[in-house]
Amino acid sequence: MSHANGTERRGDKIRAKVNHPVLDTDGHVQELDLAIPDYLKQVAGPDVVKRFEDMWFKPAPEGVRRTLWNVPSGPNTKDRAMAMLPKLRAERQEECGIDFAVIYSTRGLGMGYIQDAEVRTAVCRAMNIMNSEKFADFSAHMTPAALIPVQTPEEGINELEFAVGELGMKTIMVNGDVRGTNPKIAELAPELAKHARWTHSLAVDAPFDYDPFWEKCVELKVGPACHSSDRGGGHFRSSPSNYVFNHLGGFAAGSEFFCRSLFMGGVTHRFPGLNFGFLEGGVSWAAQLYNDICEHWEKRNIDTLLENLDPEKLDEELMVELFTKYGDDNLTPERIRGYRPSNSHNNYDRDTIDEFAACGIGQEKDIKGLFTDNFYFGCESDDRMVATAFDPKLNAFGATLKAFWGSDIGHWDVTDASLALSDAYGMLEEGLLNEDNFEDFMFPNGVLFHAGNNPDFFNGTVLEDQANKVLGQAAAA
């Protein structure tokens, strides 16, 4: 629902009405495609550039339509230029009501999925060098996120050490899943490999141990954020021709998979100080996931599992009695005794049946801290479901979720950058959020995500004093 109606709804006018800063946790740079090969050549040479161009600029397969018209144009041409030119963005941020912005890659959303490992790692490095250089003069008002490939933990660690350790980038973007070809099919039938899509998480049932990567994130004080979507050519439940069909719920579904795998894989238990961000998908999916985890634990924690669902505890004589009384004549006691349906047999290793073992849950209320302490959820201005994050009556154990605002400036769904703040403020005007909720959404939650990993994150920026105040209040609380 749009609340934009002229200059009175412009970002700077909204900013003047509130007594706290506005932190944009998800602005976007629209990288110039033509510039990427120039940096890639410096990193990896002309052969890798050729391979990259052959895959990145090739026409879409027959019957598949590339994303249709997804950058500002026409009357909003200046918004497109703003997303491409950091100097123009810095000039316009005050007009947009934004004090500081964290800038994520647009082209990088797909780079981490490139199957050629040499090209993938090289192009991520090239883009990090490019964005680090482009934004260097504007660090008081914005900072770019580094693009970290995670097809393997080793490549992720290597790029962390370069982008964060050498370039000094302060936040990172990762894919929330790993996509490739099924390794068994690739081995046995290489000619079929391209048709054998394979997706795995970075925690549950992953073929690699990603803990060294999370350890490196802790060491370098960066919280991983994802923009992962479940859409794309070749994925289940997607259309080859309808972008809107694929975009609806796409980021929410991608984020939910990443979040669910981190929680069930015990990552928040093993790394309690590491924050994770889930961007562009909103927060309502997270409220559902959080409450669903609580409900599943109630019914399937190890004690309840052994008490209520253990096949060995089935009362066979009672079953015989009931089937004799209520069943068909052919269901004789001999047939009923020893029968176990396929979903209640007893051939599991009992040492592995606790599927919450990695999470470190002693009692149900522990779920609240393991989920809400580490996870932060990026929401856009027109997402009215933000209200679900701040409703303690809705969420188990009175939890509130850490939603933060992202303008998404640079993408098609922001029809006027100067009005990006307007819809979010409209939720306050309509009573969907109260003033405390709105302030948390606009500033403290974003501060806690980044500075919770790195207390120095906002040093040297226009938000240094206010951010340190938020950190002090959080420490006292």
Secondary structure, 3 states (H helix, E strand, C coil): CCCCCCHHHCHHHHHHHCCCCCEEEEEEECCCHHHHHHHHHHHHCHHHHHHHHHHHCCCCCCCCCCCCCCCCCHHHHHHHHHHHCHHHHHHHHHHHCCCEEEEEECCHHHHCCCCCHHHHHHHHHHHHHHHHHHHHHHCCCEEECEECCCCCHHHHHHHHHHHHHHCCCCCEEECCCEEEECHHHHHHCHHHHHHCEEEECCCCCCCCCCHHHHHHHHHHCCCEEECCCCCCCCCCCCCCCCHHHHHCCHHHHHHHHHHHHHHHCCHHHHCCCCCEEECCCCCHHHHHHHHHHHHHHHHHCHHHHHHHCCHHHCCHHHHHHHHHHHCCCCCCHHHHCCCCCCCCCCCCCHHHCCCCHHHCCCCCCHHHHHHHCCEEEEECCCCHHHHHHHCCCCCHHHCCCEEEECCCCCCCCCCCHHHCCHHHHHHHHCCCCCHHHHHHHHCHHHHHHHHHHCCCCCCCCCCHHHHHHHHHHHHHC
